[in-house]
Amino acid sequence: MGKKKDLVDKIIAWEHGELSDKDTVRFFAELVKSGQAWSLQGTYGRTAMSLIKQGYITKSGKINKKKLSELM
C-alpha cells in the first residue's frame, strides 16, 4: 500500500504544480519505467513522450543526468 500512496501523492503534487522541474522529470521517469505513464490519462503519456523527445529520459525511463543538471 505504501508505494501506491506515494504514487497518488506524487500525482496530486504534479497536478497541483507543486513539483520542481527536476522532480517532475524524476516522477515521469518512474512512470515510464513502470509503464504507468501509458495507462494513466492522456496528459501523462503526452508529458512522458515530450520528456523523452527532449532527451530528459529514455524510452525505458532512465534519466539523462546531464540534461537534468541543466534544469533549475
C-alpha positions in Angstrom: 0.0 0.0 0.0 2.9 2.4 0.7 4.1 2.6 -3.0 0.5 3.2 -4.2 0.1 6.0 -1.7 3.5 7.5 -2.8 2.3 7.4 -6.4 -1.0 9.1 -5.6 0.8 11.8 -3.5 3.1 12.4 -6.5 0.2 12.6 -8.9 -1.6 15.1 -6.8 1.6 17.2 -6.3 2.3 17.2 -10.1 -1.3 18.1 -10.9 -1.2 21.0 -8.5 2.1 22.3 -9.9 4.0 21.5 -6.7 6.9 19.6 -8.2 10.1 21.2 -9.3 11.2 20.6 -12.9 13.8 18.1 -11.7 11.2 16.3 -9.5 8.8 16.2 -12.5 11.5 14.5 -14.6 12.2 12.0 -11.8 8.4 11.4 -11.4 7.9 10.8 -15.1 11.0 8.5 -15.3 9.3 6.4 -12.6 6.1 6.3 -14.6 7.8 5.3 -17.8 9.9 2.6 -16.0 6.7 1.1 -14.5 4.7 1.5 -17.7 2.1 3.6 -15.8 2.8 6.7 -18.0 0.9 4.9 -20.8 -2.1 3.7 -18.7 -2.9 6.9 -16.9 -5.0 9.7 -18.5 -3.6 11.1 -21.8 -1.7 14.0 -20.4 0.7 11.7 -18.6 1.6 9.9 -21.8 2.0 13.1 -23.7 4.2 14.6 -21.0 6.3 11.5 -20.8 6.7 11.5 -24.6 7.7 15.2 -24.5 10.4 14.5 -21.9 11.7 11.6 -23.9 11.8 13.7 -27.1 13.6 16.5 -25.3 16.2 13.9 -24.0 15.5 14.2 -20.3 14.5 10.5 -20.0 14.9 7.4 -22.3 12.1 5.3 -23.6 13.0 2.8 -20.8 12.7 5.5 -18.1 16.4 6.2 -17.5 17.2 9.8 -16.6 19.7 11.7 -18.6 21.7 13.2 -15.7 23.5 15.8 -17.9 20.1 17.2 -19.2 18.6 17.0 -15.7 21.5 19.1 -14.3 20.7 21.9 -16.7 17.3 22.4 -15.0 16.9 24.9 -12.2 
